[in-house]
Amino acid sequence: MEETILIVDDEKDILEVLAISLTDLGYNVHTAENGEDALRIFREASPPIIMTDIRMPVMDGIELLQKVKQQSPDTEVIMVTGHGDIDVAIESLKYEATDFITKPISDEILETTLRRARERIDLKAKLRAYTGNLESIVHELLGLSHTIKTIAGGLEGGSFVLEKGIELDEKEYVLQGWEMIRMSVEKVKDLSLALLHHAKATHRNDQRCDPNQPAQDVFELLKPRAEQEGVDLKLECQRDITPLYFDQDGINCCLHNLVTNALDAIADAPRRDKKRWVSIKTAKPDGWGVEYRVADNGSGIVDEIKDRIFANFCSTKGARGTGAGLMMTKRIIEDHKGLIWFESNRSAGTTFIVRLPESEPRIDDRH
C-alpha cells in the first residue's frame, strides 16, 4: 500500500528534489513551504510521516513538531537541519521527534531514515494489538475468577448443608446439600467444556457437512431430557440446503448450548396452562449458507442483561449458570465468519438466530 508523507521546507528547490526522490521510492507526497501550511495539510491528509526543515518563516519546525505531537502522538516527525543547527535538532528529540538528518541529504540516508520511521509505525501497531489482546485476556480472567469463586462457594455451602444433615440425621438437609453440590459439579463440567472449546478455537476441523446434521444430532441428544421435563422439542429442517464447509463439532456445541439454555429457560418459567415448547429450525436465507433458529416460549430475557448477554461469563441463569456457554458460542460462530443475535419478549419467549456463510474449504483443509 502506498505510504503518505508530508515534506516541509521553505526552499522550493530542496522541496522539489525531495518530492521527486520520495515519489520514486513509492510515496504519496504532500508538500508545504511553512509550518502553518503544513499543519493545515496534516489535518486534512493525516500523513503517518512528516519530514520538516527546522529553520522556516511563519512557523518553524520545532513549533510544528510540538503541534503535530499534541494532535497525533504516533505521527513520525523527521527533522531536517543544516550543520549549524545540530544543537536545535538534538533539542527536537526532547519533543519526541523520530530522528534528524542534515543537509545535503543523500539517497542512502533518506531511505535508511524512512525505513526506521516505518519500523516504528509497525512496532506501535503491534504494541497496540498486543495491549488490546492483553486487556481482553485480563478481562476474561477476572470473569473466570468470579465464576470459579461462585462454584467454589456453591460446593462449600452444599458441603456444609450436607454435613449438617448427616450430623442431625435430617434427610431434607442431606438432599438439599447434595443438590447444591450436584449443581456446582454440573457448572464445573460446563465450564471445563467451554474452556476446552476455547482452547480448540484456533484448530478448527472444517469438513464438507450437511448443515442439517448438527440440528438433528442436538435434537436426538436432548429429546429424552425434553420429554422427561414435559417440553415439546420440535425440529424443522429445510431439506434442499447445499453442503457447507464448517467445523461440525463446533457448530454442534453451539446448538447444544442454545437448546440447553432454551430448556433451562422453560424450566425457570412460571407454570402456565399453555404447552411448553422449544424448536430447532434450519433454513437457507439469501446470501447465506444456512440459518439456525432456536426458539422457546419461556419468560424471555430480562432487559438488564440483554446488552451484555454475550459478554464474558455473563449468565442468564443467575447463580445456576457459568456464563461460558453463550460466550463460547459467539466466538465459534464469529470464527466461522457468521452472525449470532437474539430476539426476546418477556411474554413470548426467546429466539436465537445463527447464520453461517456460504463457504469454501480453508487452505489448510484442502487435500
Summary of the structure (lengths in Angstrom):
residues: 367
radius of gyration: 31.2
end to end distance: 32.9
largest distance: 99.8
contacts: 1134
relative contact order: 0.08
helix: 54%
strand: 19%
